[in-house]
């Protein structure tokens, strides 16, 4: 195997295989395919079992769920331990619903109030390795020559791209992704007389953008209205962060928030994270 650099961020890797090596490779592929074929049967059996279990659970919930009135002034102790469904308006228990978050570089976001949940969405500028492979049959001897073109490009990615497996990890190195996505919930979120568990609040959709003010960041990385950067947004460097926030406002139409859960005294908790 030989490697040739064709540019500052691109290489060509050349591998030659004779007839015996090609035959061994084809046999290994056939054996691997047979193993996958035989292993699919127990996987299919297990999947069918999960489907039957899910249908039984749905049937049990539909037969035993009780409608709960969110307009009630106090919780009903007779509903403790029962599956209920209700529709109503969720509110932060502290009456403020102000959530804040600060990340690396002093980038900060704060909701204006009335927020049930705040979500942080982070992307990091990272090297990404891409490769294309071309094969050419040798005219003499029945062998084969493989040409693998490898190139590196920086991109904004929401997941960490490990550079340890790169062919050229010394030059194209990604730093650790030390600022992951995160979710923050208000204290004592309630629908009527019932408080919602963190699992239910975390499942609420957060689709409203947090509009940043210039005072929300302490560095010149601020740009635009809904995004913040740790570096120069026009000329990012590998390792820079791009962050935006979304939140769930408590000002929802009473008919737009429908929940199903299990009543534990005055709290509503998740049933396997079911939320409609």
SULNOR-V313971 format. One record per helix or strand. SS is the DSSP state (H for helix, E for strand). FROM is the first residue (numbers start at 1). LEN is the number of residues. If there is no record, write none. Layout:
ss=<SS:SS>
from=<FROM:FROM>
len=<LEN:LEN>
//
This chain:
ss=<E:E:H:E:H:E:E:E:H:E:E:E:H:E:E:E:H:E:H:E:E:E:E:E>
from=<2:10:19:66:77:83:90:100:104:108:115:144:163:182:190:194:198:208:214:222:227:241:258:267>
len=<6:8:46:2:3:5:2:3:3:3:23:14:3:4:2:3:6:2:3:2:3:9:7:3>
//
